[in-house]
Amino acid sequence: MLERTQEAGAGPMGIYDRDYYRNDASTFTRWVSPHRVCHWLIAINVFVFIVQMTTRGQLGFPSQLTELFSLKPDRVIRGEVWRLLTCAFLHSEYDVWHVVMNMLVLWWFGSEVEEIYGPKEFLATYLAAALFSSLAFVGYEYAAHPQQVQSAVGASGAITAMMVLFALHYPTRTMLFMMIIPVPALLLVSLYVALDIFRMIGGPNGSHIAFAAHLGGALFGYLYFRFHWRVLNWWPSRMSMKPRRLLRPRLRVYREPAESDTQLANEPFEDAEQLEAQLDAVLEKVARYGQASLTTREQQILMKASEIYKQRRK
């Protein structure tokens, strides 16, 4: 939530004094516009790839960054567990299309998933999917050929989870297979997963694609959807060093009228301070659970605040 500060001697801050009602729309847009975490994930991946390329050794040796943070199952077993997560922010230094295609697919599917679950839960889910897919890769490598385990880099496992979640939420959404053939999203993603299974089981040995990580991400996405998981709910509140009351914004308490949401949606908002207090609660809910969780009344509050802001801009 936004922090509100008040100078000594200043009066109470009203709704028109808040940051998102000023001429600069960035603060308000930051709260109501989706996809901001997806943007950051893409930016971080691209930045890390550039660092990998610029620090790559001569004669085809990988960069020190890749050596330290790629997924090496034997190193993970020896305690370097950070590799399970950091590998998802690295890509092949010898194939620029690896990072380009991964980031395109992340944008296509991840931005929609972030809009469903909200930025915080989306980020937590993405990282959990990356961790799960890395564990699947490590397990498969030791089970399939323990004498010669391979290493891996890439965000494909986490991205596959986002693809599966998107397809389960929007199974009939039309997608273009091979950029030409229109097919339902669920069919397209199912074909992609089935192809990974076939290539992992019956494909040629020595493949440079970590199919086990893809399938681990797909499994995580399915389980997340099927059992209504929420990663943020797994995080114990007691692990925080700060008192719980300091982690929450200070909100005014108000009581909802007894009428139904449909009736309330048509009521005018005459009291700016009441709208301000209600807007605080709505924005907190958006930040925690995403816009899809809002009731009709809460959507009306958000729309009214947006209208007031637009009028102030004129």
N, C-alpha and C positions, 0 to 999 in steps of 0.2 A: 504494500500500500504506500501511498504518497505520505511523506512526512510533512506535517504542518508546523511551521515556526511562527512565532509572534514576537515582534520587537517590543521592548519596554515602552509602556504608555500607549500602545496601539490598541484599538478596539477589537471586538470579536471578528474573526475572519468569516465573511459570508461566502455564499456560493459563487458570487461574481468575482471574488478576490482569489479564488483558487487558480492554480497554475493552468488547468486545462480550459479555463475560460478567457485566458489572455490571448493576445494576437498570435503568440507562438503555439502552434497546434501540436508540437512534438510530444508533450507530456500526456495530453488526452489521447492522442493517437497511439502512444506507447501502450496504453491500457486496453483500448478497444480493438486494435488491429492485431490479427493473428500472425502466426508464422515467425515471430521474432527469434525463437529458439532455433528453428530450422535454418534461418539465415545465419545465425552464429555458428552452428555446427558446420555448415558449408564453408564459411569463412575460415574457421579453424583448420579444417581439413586441407583446404587449398594452401593456407599459409604454411602448414607443416610440410606439405608436399614440396613447396618452393624451397624450404630449408633443406629438405632431403636432397633435392637436386643440386643446390648450390654447395653443399658440403660433401657431395659424393666423392669417394676416393678415385684415384686413377686406376686404369686397367680393369675397370668394371667392379671394383670393390664397393660395397654399400657404405653409406654414410654412418658415422658413429651413432647418430640419432636412431637409425634403423637397427643397428646392432644392440643398442641399449633397450629399445622399447618394442621390438617386434615379438610375435608370439613364437617362442621356442619351447616346446613341451618339456624338454629335458631341463631347461633352466627353471621353468615353472615348478617342476617337481622338487627342485633344489631350493625353493623358497622365493623366487623372483615373481611373486604373484601379480605384481602390477602389470606385467605383460598381458594378462588376460583382458585388460581394459585398454591399455595404451595402444595395442596393435590396431584397434579400430579407428585410430586417427592417423595411421600411416598407410601409404600406398606404394605400389611398385615404382621404383625409380627408373625403370627401363621401359615403362609403358604408360604414356600420359593418358591413354584412353581408359586406363583402370580408374583413375581418380575422376576423370571427366564423366564417364558413364555412371559411376556410383553417385556423384553429386547431382546429376540430372534426375536419377531415379529417386534419390532422397527428396529432392524438391517436389517432384510430381506426387509422390505418395505421402512423404513425411509432413508436408504442409497441411494436407487434409487431416491427417491423424492428430496433429497439434491442435487444429481447430476443434476437434471432437473432445479431446481430453484436457485442453488447456496447457500452457507452456511448462508449468512445473511438473505435472504428471507426465507430459510427453518426454521431457528431458530424462526424468527418472526411468521411464519405460525404455527409452532408447539405450541408455547406459546398461540397464539390466539385461536387455536383449543382447547387447554386445558381449557382456560377461557370460551369459548363458551359451551363446554360440561359440565362444572361445573354449569353454569347458567341453562342449560337444566335440570340437576339433581335437583337443588334447586327448580325450577319451578314445576317439576313433583312431587316432594315430597310434596309440599304444596297443589298441586291440587288433588293428589290421596288420601293422608291420612294426612291431616294437624294436626291431633291430636297426631300423633306419627311419626314424621319425622326421617329418618335414617341419619347417617353420612357415609362418603365415603373416601377412599384413592385409589390411583392408577393412572397410566398414560394411562389407556385403552381408554379414550375418545380421547385424542390427537393421540394415535396410530391408532385408528379406522379411523380418518381423513386421516392419511398417507396411510392406506390401500386403502381407497376409491380413493385418488388421484393417487396412483400407478395403480389401476385397470382401471381408466378412461384414463390414459396415455398409458397403455399397456394392452388393453382388451383381446388380444389373447395370451398373454404370458402364457406358461404352468406352472401350479402350481400343487402340490400334495395334494389332499384332503385326510385327515387322514394319510398323509405320504405314501399313496399307490396309489390312483386313480388320474391320470393326468386330470386336468380340466383347462379351460381358467381362467385367473385371474379375469375377470369381473364376471364370473359365481360364482366363489368361494367366492368372497367378497359379492356379492349379496345374496348368501345363508347365509352367516354369519350375514348380516344385517337383512334379513328376519327372521332368527331364533331369533335374539334379540327382534324383534317386537313381534313375537309370544309369547316368554317367558315373556315379559313385560306385555302383555295384558291378556294372558290366562294361564300363568304359576302359580305355587303354590305361595301362600303368604309367606312372610318371607325369600325370596331368598337373598343370600348374594352378589349378583352380581348387580351392578348399571347399568342396561340396559338403563336407560334414558341417562346416560352419554355417553354410547357407541353410541346411536342413535343421540345424539347431535353432537358428533364428526363426525359421518357419514354425517349428514346434512351440517355441516360446510365444509367438504371436497368437497361435491357435489357443493355447492354454490360457493366455491372458484374457482373450475374448470369451472363451467357453466358460470359465469359472469367475468372470467378472473381477479379476485381480485389479488392485490398485497399489502400485509400488510404494507410493508415499505412505500408505497405511502400514507398511512393513517396518517403517523407520521408527524405532522407539523414541517417544518424546523425552524420556529421561536422559537420553544421551546428550542432550543439549547442555552446554555449560551455563546458559543464561536462564533465569526464571521464565516460565512460560508466558507470564503476563507481559514481559518485555519484548517478546517475539511477535506480539499482535499489535495492530494499530489501535489507538484509542478511538472508540466509536460512541456516538450518542445512541442511547437506547430509545426505541420508539415502539409503539404497539400498533400492529396491523388492525385495521377495522375488520368487522366481522363479515362484510360482504364478500362475495366470490371474486375470483381474479378477473372474471369477465366484466363485472360491474366496476371494479376498481380501475380497470384499464381505461375506462372512459371518463374518470374523474379528472378535473383540472388540478394542477399543482400550483396553489396560490402562495404557499409558505416556502420561501427559498431555503430557509434553514432546515425545514423538515425534509425537503428534497435533497439537500446536502447530506444529511445524516443517512437517509435511505440509500443514496448513491454510494456512500462509503461502504455500506454492507454489500451492495451489489458488486462493486469492484473487487472486494475481497473474495466473494464467491467465484467471480470470473477467474481471478488469479489462482484460486485453489482447484477449481473443478472444470473450468472452461465455460464458454457461452452456452453450450448445449444444456447445462444444468439449470439455467434460469427459468423461473416461472413466467407466466404471462405478465403479471404485475411487475416483476423485476425487469423484464424486457422493455416494458412501458417506461419505467424510470430511466433506463439507459437511453432510450430514444428521446425522451423529453430533455434530458441533459444535453444530448447532442444537438437538439433543435435550438436550445438556448445559446449554446456555444456558437452555432452558425449565425444566429441573429447578432451576436456580439461582434462577429467578424465583419459584418456588412457595414 
